[in-house]
Amino acid sequence: MIKNLFVQEAHQQQAAGSIYLDVRSIPEFEMGHPAGAYNIPLLHLDERTRQMRPNAEFVDVVRANFPPDTPLLVACQAGARSVQACQILESVGYTNLANVRGGFGGSHDGDPGWVQSALPVERSTPPGRDYESLRATKTGVPRA
């Protein structure tokens, strides 16, 4: 069963050891993200069409980095992609999932986001939490 948490609750869970999984695109993540977040995009921006397209490696990269019982706080910009990501992960055996309502920027339903709640934000990412490092784990290339 997928839980729903507000950003303040997610921040507390993260402090207690849960993994904050940001499923926004790489450019969105690079512009700013919750401190300590890992980035595995559900969708990629197609540079040619400027449209979002599914990340065909999403499940494989998550599996390569996080066992199915890992407590994952799944979040995006406003809450729609994270719901979809949680459903996908649940369908492949993930059992400890929480959708972060409000995401990074706040939901269309008025749930405050990470930024509005003045929670810690990073603008750079240490190796090992960015998508290319996490993807390298999937392909057998050691992380930096």
N, C-alpha and C positions, 0 to 999 in steps of 0.2 A: 504494500500500500504506500502510495506517495503522500508524504506530509506536505503541508503548506506552512511556511514560516514567513514572518515579516523580517525586514532587514536587521532590526535590533536583535531578534531571536537568532538569526543566522550568524550575526557577529559573535554572540555568546557561544553558539555551537562551534564556530570556527576556533575560538579561543580555547575550547575544551577538546580540540583535536579533530574536528570534522574538516574535510577538504572542501574549499570553495572552488567550484568548477564553473568558470565563466564560459558560456557557449556563444558569446558574441563573436563577430568576425575579427580577424587579426587587426585591421585598422582601428576598429572600435576599441579593442583591448589596449592597443598601443597608446591611444589618446588618454587613457586613464582607466584604472580598475581597482577593485578592493585590494587592499594590502594583503599579500599572501595568496592571491588567487592564482589558479592554473587556467590556461586558455586552451580549450579544444573546441573550435568553432563547429556549430551545427550546420552553418551555411558559410559559403565563401562568396565574396564579391567577384563576379566575372568582369574583369577589366574591359573586355571588348564590348559587352552588352550593358554594363553597369547594373546588371540584375543579380540578385542573390541566387545561388545554386546550392543544392545539398552537398555536404562534405561526405563523399563516399567512404572515407576512412574514419568517420566519427567513432563508430562502435569499436573498431579495431584499435584505435589509438587509446580510447578509454580503457579497454581491456588490457592493453600492454602496460598501462601505468597504474591501474587501480583494481584490486581484486573485487569481486562482486559484493562482498560484505562491507566494503569501505563506506563510511558515512559521508555521503556526497551532498553538498549544498549546491544545487544546480540553479544558475542564474543567468540572465541576459540583460537587455536594456530596460524592458518594461514588464516582462513576464510571459509573453506568448511563446517565444522559442524555448524557454526553459521548461514549460509544461510539455511541449513536444519532445524535448530531449529526455525528460524524466520518463515519459511513456515508452520511448524507444529503449532506454536503458532497463526499465522494468521488464520489457518484453524479452530481453536477452539475459535475464537472471539477476539483475542488480536488486538488492533487497533493502538497502538503507538509504533511501532517497528523500530529499526534501526540496521542493520547489520554493525558490525565494521570491515571494510576492514583492512587487515593486522594483526588483532588479537593481540596476545601477542608476537609472535615471528617473524612476517613478512610473507607476502604471497608469493606464488610461482610466482605471476605476478610482484613482485617487490614493492608492497605496504609496507612501513615500519610498523613494529609492535610497540607495546607499549614500549618494551625494547629498540629498536633502536632509538626511539624518546625521550629517556631519561625521560619518564614520571614516576611518583611515583609508586614504587613497594613495596609490603608487602611480607614477608616470613612466617608470622603467621597470624592467623585469629581470631578475637574476636568471642566468641559464638554469634550465631544469623546470621552469614553470611556463615558458613560452611555447607556442604550438610547435615550432620547428624542433625544439629539444624533445618534446613529448612524442612527436611523430618519429623522431630518430630512434626512440626506444622500440617502436613498432617494427621498424625496418631492420633492426639489429645493429644499428650504428650506435656506439656508446654515446651517452649524454656528455656534453661539455663539462 
